[in-house]
Amino acid sequence: MVAVVHTLHRLRKAGHRIAGCFPLYPPTALLHAFGFTPVVLWGLGSDAAELRQSDRHLQPFACAVARELSECLISAGQTTFDAVVSYNACDTLRNLPEILQAASPESGRSLPLLQFHLPAIPLERTVARSYLERNIEKLIAMLETLTRSAFSSRQFFASTTLYLTQHRLAIALEDAVGSGQISFAAGAELLQLAHILPVEEHIARLREQLAACADRGAVHAEPTRVMISGIVPPPVALADAIDAIGLRVVANDIASLHRSYGYAPAASDNPLAYYCDYYLNRPACPTISASADRRLVEIKRLINKSRSQGLIFLGTKFCEYEYFELPQLERMLRAEGIPTLRIELAAATTADSGASQLRLEAFAEMLRQSEHGDD
């Protein structure tokens, strides 16, 4: 994977105003409309091999995502970011802003911290929609104060148009992975870049890769089809192993992949309507309480649509939201005759985990035997 810190330094030298964001589904188009380059701080394992700073403030049983992004923010501070934007998600991440504020004086750095809140009840309810609209209004006011510029509906429309284009290209690349035109490892790496590259640059890279896929043509051999789920994608060596073993990732429910780009509203000049649409209709995620009840239905739909023969679940250690729903997910898939493989990832997980690769090979062999009717 591309080193996040290296990319941040490049953007900083090029004059970008960088807004560090967490968790995964921030209002990137709004930040872009105010002149920021939003960077989603997720999957920073390659840049946070040591967690000395974060471990002074977080328990060792906090998830790797929280520990790694805390390390990045405490260590990098104002030398990298012009603002930090966050909203309430899981129990760990919703408390991080206060922890980061407490850590900032120790490092001699102070970052503008912009917080907003998502309702914990379904957005179909009028009171929830009104609550979200008020929070988006407050965020706009904070951005106007920080940037000393007024909100521009014209610029917001231009930004939402860019993010809609990025969404459509990301879905097209995901389809190319499913058809075998590009490996899962290469596709996942490019799709992950959505979190750290300027949207214009990411669009250009997606278009370039899709053109190469079109030149390559479709692969007609019938693969062993799997769906993959979890908060973060597999380490590079594990993703390479999935491809080498001959498993075809025909659907993914990875939070930093499909759950991030799986839905984009139409371009709009109205941020209140836009974000009510975005948070109501985006792919369900257990970290967003209001959407959690849709999870099993959506996963079942993805499994059936993609004709997946099995599901690989990449569990982030100590991510209680994912693990709480996993027994229900496994029961549902077992009733459908869909086998499930669990692989747990943690901070400092080695990319060449031999044990995980052996389990992948055994899982692939089981799926193939089942496909051919062997006992």
ZAPABA-177930 format. One record per residue: residue in three letters; x, y, z of N, C-alpha, C in turn. Coordinates in steps of 0.02 Angstrom, whole numbers, plus 50000, padded with zeros to 5 digits. Layout:
ZAPABA-177930
  rest  n.east  n.north   n.up  ca.east  ca.north  ca.up  c.east  c.north   c.up
   ALA       X        Y      Z        X         Y      Z       X        Y      Z
...
END
This chain:
ZAPABA-177930
  rest  n.east  n.north   n.up  ca.east  ca.north  ca.up  c.east  c.north   c.up
   MET   50042    49940  50000    50000     50000  50000   50044    50063  50000
   VAL   50018    50118  49970    50054     50181  49970   50057    50208  50040
   ALA   50115    50230  50061    50123     50258  50128   50083    50322  50134
   VAL   50040    50326  50184    49996     50384  50192   50037    50446  50210
   VAL   50083    50440  50257    50122     50497  50279   50162    50528  50222
   HIS   50191    50485  50180    50229     50510  50122   50183    50550  50076
   THR   50122    50525  50064    50075     50561  50021   50054    50627  50052
   LEU   50043    50627  50119    50025     50689  50153   50079    50742  50147
   HIS   50142    50721  50153    50197     50768  50145   50199    50797  50074
   ARG   50186    50755  50025    50185     50778  49955   50130    50830  49945
   LEU   50071    50816  49972    50015     50862  49965   50029    50928  50001
   ARG   50060    50922  50059    50076     50982  50098   50124    51027  50059
   LYS   50175    50997  50029    50224     51036  49990   50191    51068  49929
   ALA   50139    51035  49903    50105     51062  49844   50054    51116  49862
   GLY   50048    51131  49927    50004     51186  49948   49934    51166  49966
   HIS   49919    51102  49972    49851     51080  49991   49836    51098  50064
   ARG   49775    51118  50076    49751     51126  50145   49718    51059  50164
   ILE   49748    51024  50211    49728     50955  50225   49683    50953  50287
   ALA   49626    50920  50279    49581     50907  50335   49584    50832  50350
   GLY   49611    50815  50408    49612     50746  50430   49543    50727  50456
   CYS   49516    50671  50432    49447     50653  50449   49443    50583  50479
   PHE   49398    50574  50526    49380     50508  50551   49311    50512  50581
   PRO   49274    50455  50582    49290     50391  50551   49281    50394  50475
   LEU   49254    50340  50445    49262     50330  50373   49217    50371  50328
   TYR   49161    50396  50351    49112     50424  50304   49100    50499  50318
   PRO   49152    50539  50316    49145     50611  50330   49115    50648  50270
   PRO   49093    50710  50281    49064     50750  50226   49119    50779  50181
   THR   49151    50736  50142    49209     50756  50103   49192    50810  50052
   ALA   49134    50806  50020    49117     50856  49969   49111    50925  49999
   LEU   49084    50930  50060    49078     50994  50094   49147    51023  50110
   LEU   49192    50981  50134    49259     51004  50149   49295    51026  50085
   HIS   49285    50988  50032    49315     51006  49968   49289    51073  49944
   ALA   49224    51086  49953    49194     51149  49932   49223    51208  49969
   PHE   49250    51197  50029    49282     51250  50068   49357    51254  50055
   GLY   49381    51216  50006    49452     51222  49987   49499    51173  50022
   PHE   49471    51125  50059    49513     51075  50092   49523    51014  50047
   THR   49578    50979  50059    49587     50911  50033   49573    50864  50090
   PRO   49515    50829  50089    49499     50784  50145   49541    50721  50141
   VAL   49569    50701  50198    49607     50639  50203   49575    50598  50259
   VAL   49551    50539  50242    49519     50496  50292   49573    50453  50325
   LEU   49578    50459  50390    49632     50427  50428   49611    50356  50447
   TRP   49624    50310  50402    49601     50241  50409   49652    50195  50377
   GLY   49667    50139  50409    49714     50092  50380   49785    50120  50378
   LEU   49808    50145  50434    49874     50178  50437   49929    50131  50463
   GLY   49918    50067  50461    49965     50020  50490   50036    50026  50465
   SER   50044    50039  50400    50112     50044  50372   50148    50107  50395
   ASP   50109    50156  50420    50139     50219  50443   50143    50224  50518
   ALA   50116    50176  50553    50115     50178  50626   50138    50112  50655
   ALA   50198    50091  50632    50225     50028  50657   50237    50031  50732
   GLU   50255    50090  50757    50262     50101  50829   50206    50146  50853
   LEU   50178    50130  50911    50121     50167  50937   50137    50199  51004
   ARG   50195    50229  51007    50218     50256  51071   50174    50313  51097
   GLN   50156    50359  51052    50115     50416  51073   50044    50394  51091
   SER   50013    50356  51046    49943     50337  51058   49936    50292  51120
   ASP   49986    50250  51132    49982     50204  51189   49987    50240  51256
   ARG   50007    50303  51254    50007     50343  51316   49936    50366  51333
   HIS   49891    50363  51284    49824     50392  51294   49768    50341  51282
   LEU   49782    50287  51248    49731     50236  51234   49750    50169  51266
   GLN   49700    50132  51287    49713     50065  51314   49739    50019  51258
   PRO   49780    49970  51276    49806     49924  51225   49752    49881  51193
   PHE   49692    49878  51225    49639     49838  51195   49592    49881  51152
   ALA   49611    49944  51138    49575     49983  51087   49594    49954  51018
   CYS   49549    49962  50970    49561     49933  50904   49621    49967  50870
   ALA   49649    49932  50821    49707     49957  50785   49691    50022  50748
   VAL   49631    50028  50722    49612     50088  50685   49619    50150  50730
   ALA   49592    50147  50791    49594     50203  50836   49665    50218  50858
   ARG   49704    50166  50873    49772     50177  50897   49816    50207  50841
   GLU   49807    50183  50780    49849     50207  50725   49832    50279  50706
   LEU   49768    50295  50702    49751     50364  50683   49770    50413  50739
   SER   49766    50390  50802    49787     50433  50858   49862    50447  50854
   GLU   49900    50395  50838    49973     50403  50831   49989    50454  50777
   CYS   49952    50449  50721    49964     50495  50665   49948    50567  50685
   LEU   49891    50578  50718    49870     50646  50735   49913    50676  50790
   ILE   49931    50636  50840    49972     50662  50895   50043    50678  50870
   SER   50069    50634  50828    50138     50642  50804   50144    50696  50750
   ALA   50097    50695  50703    50102     50742  50646   50078    50811  50665
   GLY   50022    50816  50699    49996     50879  50723   49990    50932  50669
   GLN   50004    50994  50687    49993     51050  50643   50043    51053  50586
   THR   50095    51012  50589    50142     51011  50533   50112    50979  50471
   THR   50058    50942  50480    50027     50907  50423   49956    50929  50410
   PHE   49916    50938  50463    49844     50950  50454   49825    51023  50470
   ASP   49777    51049  50431    49750     51115  50444   49687    51112  50487
   ALA   49657    51054  50490    49596     51044  50530   49586    50970  50539
   VAL   49548    50952  50590    49527     50883  50600   49450    50883  50606
   VAL   49418    50840  50568    49345     50836  50566   49324    50767  50588
   SER   49278    50763  50636    49256     50697  50660   49182    50698  50676
   TYR   49153    50638  50678    49084     50630  50701   49081    50568  50745
   ASN   49025    50559  50778    49015     50503  50824   49006    50438  50786
   ALA   49044    50387  50808    49035     50320  50778   49036    50269  50835
   CYS   49085    50224  50835    49089     50174  50887   49111    50206  50953
   ASP   49108    50169  51007    49123     50197  51073   49194    50224  51077
   THR   49241    50190  51045    49311     50213  51048   49320    50278  51009
   LEU   49297    50280  50947    49309     50338  50905   49270    50399  50927
   ARG   49211    50389  50957    49172     50447  50978   49206    50485  51035
   ASN   49251    50452  51072    49286     50485  51127   49355    50510  51108
   LEU   49377    50496  51047    49445     50516  51028   49456    50591  51026
   PRO   49407    50632  51003    49421     50705  51001   49444    50732  51068
   GLU   49412    50712  51123    49433     50736  51189   49502    50712  51207
   ILE   49516    50649  51189    49583     50621  51203   49636    50658  51163
   LEU   49622    50673  51101    49670     50709  51059   49681    50780  51083
   GLN   49627    50811  51107    49634     50879  51135   49679    50878  51197
   ALA   49672    50826  51237    49715     50820  51297   49787    50807  51278
   ALA   49798    50772  51223    49866     50755  51203   49901    50813  51168
   SER   49864    50858  51137    49894     50912  51098   49940    50957  51138
   PRO   49921    50980  51199    49967     51023  51236   50034    50990  51251
   GLU   50034    50924  51259    50096     50889  51274   50144    50893  51215
   SER   50117    50892  51155    50159     50894  51095   50172    50965  51071
   GLY   50141    51013  51105    50151     51083  51085   50113    51102  51023
   ARG   50064    51062  51004    50025     51075  50943   49951    51081  50961
   SER   49917    51124  50925    49846     51132  50934   49813    51132  50866
   LEU   49764    51088  50856    49731     51082  50792   49659    51105  50797
   PRO   49634    51142  50747    49562     51156  50745   49524    51090  50739
   LEU   49480    51077  50787    49443     51014  50789   49369    51029  50778
   LEU   49342    51005  50722    49273     51017  50703   49233    50953  50712
   GLN   49184    50954  50756    49145     50895  50770   49072    50906  50751
   PHE   49040    50854  50725    48968     50855  50716   48942    50786  50735
   HIS   48876    50779  50738    48847     50717  50763   48795    50690  50715
   LEU   48795    50624  50707    48743     50590  50670   48691    50564  50719
   PRO   48628    50565  50699    48576     50538  50744   48584    50463  50753
   ALA   48567    50439  50813    48573     50368  50828   48509    50330  50812
   ILE   48459    50365  50785    48396     50333  50766   48389    50339  50691
   PRO   48348    50296  50659    48342     50297  50586   48324    50365  50558
   LEU   48356    50383  50503    48345     50448  50472   48276    50455  50439
   GLU   48240    50399  50434    48172     50403  50407   48128    50444  50453
   ARG   48147    50448  50517    48107     50486  50565   48121    50561  50558
   THR   48069    50601  50558    48076     50673  50547   48123    50706  50597
   VAL   48119    50685  50660    48160     50716  50711   48234    50702  50698
   ALA   48250    50643  50672    48319     50625  50657   48346    50667  50599
   ARG   48305    50675  50549    48325     50716  50491   48338    50788  50512
   SER   48293    50816  50554    48302     50884  50578   48366    50891  50619
   TYR   48381    50840  50659    48441     50840  50700   48504    50841  50656
   LEU   48504    50800  50603    48562     50798  50558   48569    50864  50521
   GLU   48514    50893  50499    48517     50957  50464   48547    51012  50508
   ARG   48528    51012  50571    48556     51062  50617   48631    51052  50626
   ASN   48653    50989  50628    48724     50975  50635   48764    50995  50574
   ILE   48735    50984  50515    48769     51006  50453   48773    51082  50451
   GLU   48721    51115  50473    48722     51188  50476   48777    51213  50523
   LYS   48783    51181  50581    48836     51200  50629   48905    51188  50599
   LEU   48913    51132  50563    48978     51118  50532   48995    51170  50480
   ILE   48946    51190  50440    48957     51243  50390   48978    51308  50424
   ALA   48945    51324  50479    48963     51385  50516   49035    51381  50542
   MET   49055    51323  50568    49124     51315  50592   49174    51321  50536
   LEU   49157    51293  50477    49202     51298  50419   49206    51370  50394
   GLU   49151    51406  50395    49153     51476  50375   49198    51517  50422
   THR   49193    51503  50487    49236     51539  50535   49309    51521  50525
   LEU   49323    51457  50515    49392     51434  50508   49424    51461  50444
   THR   49387    51459  50389    49415     51479  50324   49405    51553  50308
   ARG   49362    51586  50348    49345     51656  50337   49316    51666  50267
   SER   49277    51618  50246    49243     51623  50181   49172    51596  50188
   ALA   49127    51623  50148    49057     51602  50152   49046    51538  50111
   PHE   48997    51498  50132    48978     51439  50094   48955    51459  50025
   SER   48978    51421  49975    48959     51434  49905   48919    51374  49879
   SER   48856    51385  49862    48815     51330  49835   48842    51309  49767
   ARG   48870    51356  49729    48899     51339  49664   48959    51293  49672
   GLN   49003    51309  49720    49061     51267  49731   49042    51200  49759
   PHE   48990    51199  49801    48967     51135  49829   48940    51090  49773
   PHE   48904    51119  49726    48880     51080  49669   48938    51051  49629
   ALA   48990    51091  49618    49048     51067  49581   49083    51010  49619
   SER   49087    51017  49685    49120     50965  49725   49080    50900  49726
   THR   49014    50905  49733    48973     50845  49734   48973    50811  49665
   THR   48982    50850  49612    48988     50821  49546   49052    50778  49540
   LEU   49106    50803  49568    49169     50765  49568   49162    50700  49608
   TYR   49132    50704  49667    49126     50643  49708   49078    50593  49677
   LEU   49027    50616  49641    48984     50570  49605   49022    50534  49549
   THR   49065    50571  49515    49108     50540  49463   49154    50488  49494
   GLN   49185    50506  49550    49229     50458  49585   49192    50395  49604
   HIS   49132    50403  49631    49091     50346  49650   49078    50299  49591
   ARG   49058    50327  49535    49041     50285  49477   49103    50248  49451
   LEU   49160    50282  49451    49221     50249  49428   49243    50195  49477
   ALA   49234    50207  49543    49253     50156  49593   49210    50094  49585
   ILE   49145    50103  49573    49101     50045  49562   49122    50008  49499
   ALA   49141    50044  49447    49164     50012  49385   49227    49972  49397
   LEU   49273    49998  49438    49335     49961  49452   49320    49900  49495
   GLU   49274    49907  49542    49253     49849  49582   49225    49794  49537
   ASP   49186    49814  49487    49159     49765  49439   49215    49733  49398
   ALA   49268    49772  49383    49325     49744  49346   49361    49692  49388
   VAL   49366    49703  49454    49394     49652  49498   49352    49589  49496
   GLY   49286    49598  49499    49241     49541  49499   49243    49501  49434
   SER   49259    49535  49379    49261     49500  49314   49331    49473  49299
   GLY   49379    49486  49343    49446     49459  49333   49491    49501  49290
   GLN   49471    49562  49273    49512     49605  49230   49570    49636  49269
   ILE   49564    49639  49335    49618     49664  49378   49615    49624  49443
   SER   49672    49612  49472    49674     49572  49533   49641    49610  49591
   PHE   49618    49573  49641    49589     49604  49700   49640    49647  49735
   ALA   49702    49622  49741    49754     49660  49776   49766    49728  49743
   ALA   49773    49728  49676    49785     49791  49641   49725    49837  49643
   GLY   49665    49808  49635    49604     49848  49637   49593    49879  49706
   ALA   49603    49840  49759    49593     49865  49827   49642    49922  49842
   GLU   49704    49915  49819    49754     49967  49832   49733    50033  49800
   LEU   49710    50029  49737    49690     50090  49702   49627    50120  49734
   LEU   49579    50078  49752    49518     50103  49783   49531    50135  49851
   GLN   49579    50108  49888    49596     50136  49953   49625    50207  49947
   LEU   49655    50221  49889    49685     50288  49879   49632    50343  49880
   ALA   49569    50326  49875    49516     50376  49880   49520    50414  49946
   HIS   49547    50382  49998    49548     50413  50064   49604    50464  50072
   ILE   49656    50461  50030    49714     50504  50042   49733    50548  49983
   LEU   49706    50535  49923    49722     50576  49865   49669    50630  49854
   PRO   49688    50687  49826    49637     50735  49804   49589    50700  49756
   VAL   49526    50715  49760    49476     50679  49721   49491    50684  49646
   GLU   49517    50741  49623    49533     50749  49552   49588    50700  49531
   GLU   49638    50692  49573    49693     50646  49557   49669    50574  49559
   HIS   49626    50558  49606    49602     50489  49610   49558    50472  49550
   ILE   49517    50519  49528    49476     50508  49468   49521    50493  49408
   ALA   49575    50530  49400    49621     50519  49344   49651    50449  49347
   ARG   49671    50427  49407    49701     50361  49413   49650    50306  49400
   LEU   49589    50315  49422    49536     50266  49409   49523    50260  49334
   ARG   49520    50316  49301    49507     50315  49228   49564    50279  49192
   GLU   49625    50293  49212    49683     50261  49180   49680    50185  49189
   GLN   49663    50163  49249    49662     50091  49262   49603    50058  49226
   LEU   49546    50091  49223    49489     50063  49189   49502    50057  49114
   ALA   49539    50104  49086    49558     50099  49015   49602    50039  49003
   ALA   49648    50027  49050    49692     49968  49044   49651    49904  49050
   CYS   49601    49903  49094    49558     49845  49102   49519    49831  49038
   ALA   49494    49884  49007    49456     49876  48945   49500    49847  48890
   ASP   49563    49868  48887    49609     49841  48837   49622    49766  48850
   ARG   49621    49747  48914    49637     49679  48933   49579    49632  48916
   GLY   49517    49657  48920    49459     49616  48906   49438    49573  48965
   ALA   49380    49543  48960    49352     49503  49014   49386    49435  49018
   VAL   49387    49406  49078    49412     49338  49089   49352    49291  49093
   HIS   49350    49241  49050    49290     49200  49044   49292    49137  49087
   ALA   49349    49118  49113    49353     49058  49155   49310    49067  49217
   GLU   49273    49015  49236    49229     49020  49294   49271    49013  49358
   PRO   49271    49064  49400    49314     49063  49460   49278    49034  49520
   THR   49316    49027  49575    49286     49014  49640   49270    49083  49670
   ARG   49206    49097  49680    49182     49164  49693   49173    49175  49768
   VAL   49201    49229  49794    49195     49244  49865   49176    49317  49875
   MET   49146    49330  49932    49134     49398  49955   49179    49409  50015
   ILE   49202    49472  50025    49247     49487  50080   49217    49544  50121
   SER   49222    49539  50187    49192     49588  50231   49240    49605  50288
   GLY   49229    49663  50319    49270     49684  50375   49279    49760  50375
   ILE   49313    49785  50426    49325     49857  50433   49381    49881  50387
   VAL   49435    49841  50381    49491     49859  50339   49506    49802  50290
   PRO   49536    49817  50232    49553     49764  50185   49612    49724  50212
   PRO   49626    49667  50182    49681     49625  50206   49748    49658  50193
   PRO   49799    49640  50233    49867     49662  50217   49886    49640  50146
   VAL   49935    49672  50118    49953     49661  50048   49966    49587  50033
   ALA   50006    49554  50075    50023     49483  50062   49961    49439  50065
   LEU   49914    49456  50109    49853     49416  50114   49809    49428  50053
   ALA   49806    49490  50029    49768     49505  49967   49800    49469  49908
   ASP   49866    49469  49904    49901     49432  49851   49885    49358  49855
   ALA   49882    49331  49916    49868     49260  49924   49797    49243  49900
   ILE   49749    49287  49912    49681     49276  49888   49681    49268  49812
   ASP   49719    49311  49779    49723     49307  49705   49761    49245  49683
   ALA   49818    49231  49717    49860     49174  49697   49825    49108  49706
   ILE   49784    49102  49758    49748     49040  49771   49693    49028  49719
   GLY   49674    49081  49684    49623     49074  49633   49554    49093  49656
   LEU   49550    49129  49713    49485     49154  49735   49470    49220  49700
   ARG   49410    49227  49676    49390     49289  49642   49344    49328  49689
   VAL   49364    49388  49707    49323     49431  49751   49271    49465  49707
   VAL   49211    49437  49707    49157     49462  49664   49112    49512  49700
   ALA   49121    49519  49765    49084     49569  49804   49124    49584  49866
   ASN   49121    49647  49888    49154     49663  49951   49111    49707  49994
   ASP   49116    49697  50058    49080     49735  50108   49131    49767  50156
   ILE   49191    49780  50130    49243     49811  50171   49224    49883  50185
   ALA   49229    49904  50248    49208     49972  50267   49247    50025  50229
   SER   49312    50016  50221    49352     50067  50187   49352    50058  50111
   LEU   49315    50008  50086    49307     49999  50014   49233    50011  49997
   HIS   49194    49958  49986    49126     49967  49960   49082    50009  50005
   ARG   49087    50000  50070    49044     50040  50114   49059    50115  50108
   SER   49119    50132  50086    49138     50202  50079   49114    50233  50013
   TYR   49120    50195  49958    49102     50223  49893   49039    50192  49863
   GLY   49005    50150  49901    48948     50112  49874   48888    50154  49856
   TYR   48885    50216  49882    48828     50259  49865   48852    50331  49864
   ALA   48829    50368  49815    48840     50441  49813   48776    50474  49788
   PRO   48752    50525  49823    48692     50560  49798   48706    50596  49733
   ALA   48653    50615  49699    48660     50657  49639   48692    50724  49659
   ALA   48726    50755  49612    48756     50820  49625   48703    50869  49648
   SER   48721    50911  49697    48672     50955  49728   48705    51019  49751
   ASP   48665    51073  49755    48690     51136  49784   48663    51146  49854
   ASN   48628    51095  49881    48596     51099  49947   48629    51048  49994
   PRO   48674    51069  50038    48709     51021  50081   48664    50985  50131
   LEU   48610    51016  50152    48566     50983  50200   48530    50924  50168
   ALA   48501    50935  50110    48468     50881  50074   48518    50827  50052
   TYR   48577    50850  50030    48628     50804  50006   48649    50755  50061
   TYR   48664    50780  50121    48690     50736  50173   48635    50695  50208
   CYS   48573    50719  50207    48519     50676  50230   48511    50617  50183
   ASP   48517    50629  50118    48515     50576  50068   48575    50529  50078
   TYR   48634    50558  50086    48695     50517  50091   48694    50470  50152
   TYR   48677    50497  50210    48679     50455  50270   48619    50409  50276
   LEU   48564    50424  50241    48506     50379  50241   48516    50320  50195
   ASN   48546    50331  50136    48547     50280  50084   48615    50246  50074
   ARG   48666    50268  50110    48732     50239  50101   48731    50166  50127
   PRO   48779    50124  50107    48782     50055  50132   48783    50053  50208
   ALA   48746    50006  50236    48741     50002  50309   48808    49983  50340
   CYS   48821    50009  50399    48882     49996  50436   48865    49993  50510
   PRO   48891    49943  50546    48874     49938  50618   48899    49997  50659
   THR   48948    50035  50633    48973     50093  50671   48924    50152  50666
   ILE   48877    50149  50619    48825     50200  50615   48761    50167  50640
   SER   48743    50181  50701    48689     50145  50734   48624    50145  50695
   ALA   48609    50202  50663    48545     50208  50629   48538    50160  50570
   SER   48593    50135  50543    48590     50091  50485   48602    50018  50502
   ALA   48619    50003  50564    48641     49935  50582   48588    49882  50568
   ASP   48524    49900  50575    48471     49850  50565   48466    49827  50493
   ARG   48496    49864  50446    48493     49845  50375   48549    49798  50354
   ARG   48597    49787  50399    48658     49752  50380   48646    49683  50350
   LEU   48611    49641  50386    48603     49572  50363   48567    49568  50297
   VAL   48516    49610  50289    48478     49611  50226   48524    49630  50168
   GLU   48566    49682  50179    48610     49705  50125   48663    49653  50108
   ILE   48691    49620  50159    48742     49569  50146   48712    49511  50108
   LYS   48653    49490  50128    48619     49435  50092   48606    49454  50019
   ARG   48586    49516  50008    48575     49539  49940   48639    49537  49899
   LEU   48695    49560  49928    48759     49560  49893   48783    49488  49878
   ILE   48774    49444  49927    48793     49374  49917   48754    49344  49858
   ASN   48688    49355  49857    48646     49326  49804   48661    49358  49736
   LYS   48668    49424  49735    48680     49458  49672   48746    49437  49641
   SER   48797    49428  49682    48864     49411  49656   48875    49336  49648
   ARG   48826    49296  49670    48832     49223  49670   48894    49199  49706
   SER   48908    49230  49762    48966     49212  49802   48957    49143  49832
   GLN   49011    49104  49832    49009     49036  49860   49031    49035  49933
   GLY   49063    49088  49956    49085     49092  50025   49099    49164  50044
   LEU   49105    49175  50110    49121     49242  50135   49183    49239  50178
   ILE   49230    49285  50166    49290     49292  50207   49281    49354  50251
   PHE   49280    49344  50316    49271     49399  50363   49338    49417  50394
   LEU   49360    49479  50383    49422     49504  50412   49405    49544  50474
   GLY   49413    49514  50532    49395     49546  50594   49451    49588  50621
   THR   49437    49652  50635    49486     49695  50669   49481    49682  50743
   LYS   49535    49660  50772    49535     49641  50843   49509    49699  50886
   PHE   49465    49682  50932    49433     49728  50979   49381    49773  50947
   CYS   49362    49760  50884    49307     49798  50854   49242    49763  50873
   GLU   49214    49784  50930    49156     49748  50956   49095    49755  50912
   TYR   49089    49809  50874    49030     49819  50832   49026    49765  50778
   GLU   49083    49750  50747    49084     49698  50695   49074    49628  50726
   TYR   49107    49616  50782    49103     49549  50811   49035    49535  50843
   PHE   49000    49587  50866    48933     49576  50895   48884    49551  50843
   GLU   48891    49574  50780    48843     49553  50729   48865    49489  50693
   LEU   48929    49468  50703    48955     49412  50666   48916    49347  50678
   PRO   48898    49329  50741    48859     49267  50750   48794    49267  50710
   GLN   48759    49324  50708    48697     49327  50669   48712    49318  50594
   LEU   48766    49350  50572    48785     49344  50502   48802    49272  50484
   GLU   48839    49238  50526    48858     49169  50512   48797    49123  50512
   ARG   48751    49135  50558    48690     49094  50559   48649    49103  50495
   MET   48643    49165  50473    48605     49179  50412   48638    49145  50352
   LEU   48704    49151  50346    48739     49122  50289   48739    49046  50291
   ARG   48744    49018  50352    48741     48945  50359   48673    48918  50334
   ALA   48620    48955  50349    48553     48935  50325   48548    48939  50249
   GLU   48590    48982  50219    48591     48989  50146   48641    48942  50114
   GLY   48678    48903  50155    48729     48858  50128   48793    48893  50108
   ILE   48808    48951  50138    48867     48990  50121   48918    48984  50177
   PRO   48975    48951  50166    49027     48945  50217   49060    49012  50232
   THR   49085    49020  50294    49118     49082  50315   49187    49066  50344
   LEU   49236    49107  50326    49303     49102  50355   49318    49165  50393
   ARG   49339    49159  50457    49359     49216  50498   49435    49222  50498
   ILE   49460    49282  50486    49531     49297  50495   49535    49361  50536
   GLU   49573    49359  50590    49577     49417  50634   49640    49457  50620
   LEU   49632    49524  50616    49688     49569  50605   49696    49614  50666
   ALA   49757    49631  50682    49771     49674  50740   49825    49723  50722
   ALA   49839    49770  50765    49894     49817  50755   49959    49778  50748
   ALA   50000    49798  50700    50065     49766  50687   50058    49694  50663
   THR   49998    49677  50634    49992     49611  50602   50041    49605  50545
   THR   50079    49553  50543    50129     49545  50490   50093    49531  50424
   ALA   50119    49562  50371    50086     49555  50306   50094    49485  50277
   ASP   50143    49447  50301    50154     49381  50272   50133    49326  50321
   SER   50074    49334  50349    50049     49286  50398   50039    49218  50365
   GLY   50085    49172  50379    50080     49105  50349   50018    49068  50372
   ALA   49999    49075  50435    49941     49039  50461   49878    49061  50425
   SER   49870    49126  50413    49811     49151  50379   49809    49126  50307
   GLN   49866    49124  50274    49868     49099  50205   49850    49025  50201
   LEU   49874    48986  50249    49856     48915  50250   49781    48906  50259
   ARG   49751    48947  50303    49679     48942  50313   49641    48963  50250
   LEU   49667    49013  50214    49637     49032  50151   49639    48975  50100
   GLU   49695    48942  50097    49702     48886  50049   49653    48830  50066
   ALA   49646    48815  50131    49599     48762  50151   49528    48783  50135
   PHE   49512    48846  50146    49444     48871  50131   49430    48867  50057
   ALA   49478    48886  50015    49470     48883  49943   49459    48811  49920
   GLU   49497    48764  49949    49490     48694  49930   49421    48668  49950
   MET   49396    48688  50009    49330     48667  50030   49276    48693  49983
   LEU   49282    48756  49962    49233     48784  49916   49234    48748  49849
   ARG   49293    48729  49825    49297     48694  49761   49268    48624  49765
   GLN   49281    48590  49821    49252     48524  49830   49176    48528  49833
   SER   49150    48579  49867    49078     48587  49872   49049    48603  49803
   GLU   49085    48642  49764    49062     48661  49697   49055    48599  49653
   HIS   49101    48551  49661    49100     48491  49619   49062    48433  49651
   GLY   49031    48447  49708    48990     48396  49739   49027    48342  49775
   ASP   49093    48355  49792    49132     48305  49828   49120    48310  49902
   ASP   49121    48254  49936    49113     48252  50009   49180    48258  50043
END
